[in-house]
Amino acid sequence: MTRERRGALQVAAAAILWSTGGLAIKAVALPPLAIVFHRAWIASIVLFVLLRPKRTRPTPTLAASVVVYAGMVITFVVATKWTTAANAIFLQDSGIVWVLLLSPLIARDAIHGRDVAAASACLAGMTLFFVGRLSPHGMAGNAVALLSGAFYAVTVLLLRRQRGSASQWTAIFGNALGALCAVPFVSRPFAVPIRDFAILAFLGVVQIGCAYALFVKGLEAITAAEASIISLLEPVLNPIWVFLGIGERPTAFAIAGAGIVLGAIVWRTVATGTSPTGGVPTPD
């Protein structure tokens, strides 16, 4: 197995774990910032244990990536609570457009026609997937979800630009900063029912901790654009967990959209065989 193929599979595994977040967040009977606090501090510890990053020198890029990562962590949870899970995930993952536009500037990755084609097919498939589900209600949540998409895109690009221990510290410090930003708004933060804490522990350990450990490893081998395309597995798989959890059946449009997205991901990741760039960016 090539290094690029292994990286793509690691990112795909991360997307599968991420896809459980919407249902789990909806299942916790706590305000969004309380969820952010517990999810983030747990994830920060788990990532430190899993990644065991080497020391790295502080740089403006590292500082910026920690801030935008924290912003992504906070806004995604808030959006998921304020609007539907479908809205939150679809609007956040529209951040792939920003990845394609900014990848040459921030991540120093070349963008090829096949990246644009695959991303366009994925976005078209995602639009079909959420026909009848995207509602005008919860507009504040929709706006926060769009902001989360921008944070997500910049996070992916900065992680790709840094790689190595700097990208690992980004995830650790980013979650820690997210928890610190949320805790002042949480009354009695550790007075949490056992059931809710079990879900929060799952979110911190598995849905963020294990997922981002896989993601930063995979991102060392593939470009930001390819990683973002593969990550679109998340909005496809999320409704499957919703169906298994609460019995909500996917529509015919959803099935067709899932087929388009999965087909585009398979074509871009497997059929092409290699990463779309011949080199890797120089770490800061």
Order of alpha helices (4+ residues) and beta strands (2+ residues): alpha-alpha-alpha-alpha-alpha-alpha-alpha-alpha-alpha-alpha-alpha-alpha-alpha-alpha
